[in-house]
């Protein structure tokens, strides 16, 4: 091995170690606090939806074969992605 290759390996190893050290966290992750457990009485299910009503509105669609896709647009502009020139088409 020559000296240049050794210094390259040493430098890249040092960069990798510094990058991993920068990603290290000093926050303790194993501190677990138990979640509070509470007891809630369960009803018989008949009063669960008292007074509830559905406000879901059905979706109304049109036949896409008869609809012009550019009918609702004000103006269509054609251009190439690699050029700033607007075409007259």
C-alpha positions in Angstrom: 0.0 0.0 0.0 1.1 3.4 -0.7 0.8 6.4 1.7 -1.9 8.1 -0.4 -4.2 5.0 -0.2 -3.6 4.7 3.5 -4.5 8.3 4.2 -7.6 8.0 2.0 -8.8 5.0 4.1 -7.9 6.8 7.3 -9.7 9.9 6.2 -12.8 8.1 5.0 -12.9 6.1 8.3 -12.7 9.3 10.3 -15.5 10.8 8.3 -17.7 7.8 8.8 -17.0 7.7 12.6 -17.8 11.4 12.9 -21.0 11.0 10.9 -22.1 8.1 13.1 -21.2 10.1 16.2 -23.3 13.1 14.9 -26.3 10.8 14.6 -26.0 9.5 18.1 -28.6 10.5 20.6 -28.1 11.2 24.3 -31.8 10.6 25.1 -32.5 7.5 27.1 -34.9 5.4 25.0 -35.6 2.7 27.5 -37.5 4.7 30.1 -40.9 3.1 30.0 -43.8 4.5 32.0 -46.8 2.3 32.2 -49.9 3.7 30.6 -52.7 4.6 33.0 -55.4 1.9 33.0 -59.0 3.0 33.6 -62.1 1.1 33.7 -65.1 2.4 31.7 -68.5 0.8 31.9 -69.8 -0.5 28.6 -73.4 0.0 27.6 -75.6 -2.6 26.0 -75.1 -1.0 22.5 -78.7 0.2 22.0 -77.9 3.7 23.2 -74.7 4.0 21.3 -76.2 5.8 18.3 -79.0 7.7 19.9 -79.8 10.8 18.0 -77.1 10.1 15.4 -77.9 10.8 11.8 -75.8 10.4 8.7 -74.7 13.5 6.8 -73.0 11.6 4.0 -73.9 12.9 0.6 -73.7 10.5 -2.3 -71.1 11.2 -5.0 -72.7 12.2 -8.4 -70.5 11.4 -11.4 -71.0 12.0 -15.1 -70.2 9.8 -18.0 -66.6 10.6 -18.8 -67.0 9.6 -22.5 -69.3 12.5 -23.2 -67.3 15.2 -21.2 -64.7 17.3 -22.9 -61.6 17.4 -20.7 -60.6 21.0 -21.6 -64.1 22.4 -21.4 -63.6 23.8 -17.9 -60.2 25.3 -18.6 -59.8 28.9 -19.4 -56.8 28.5 -21.7 -54.5 25.6 -22.7 -50.8 26.4 -23.2 -48.5 23.9 -24.9 -44.7 24.0 -24.2 -41.7 21.8 -24.2 -40.2 20.9 -20.9 -36.7 21.7 -22.0 -37.6 25.1 -23.5 -39.1 28.3 -22.3 -40.8 29.0 -25.7 -44.6 28.9 -25.7 -45.9 27.2 -28.9 -48.8 28.6 -30.8 -50.6 25.3 -31.2 
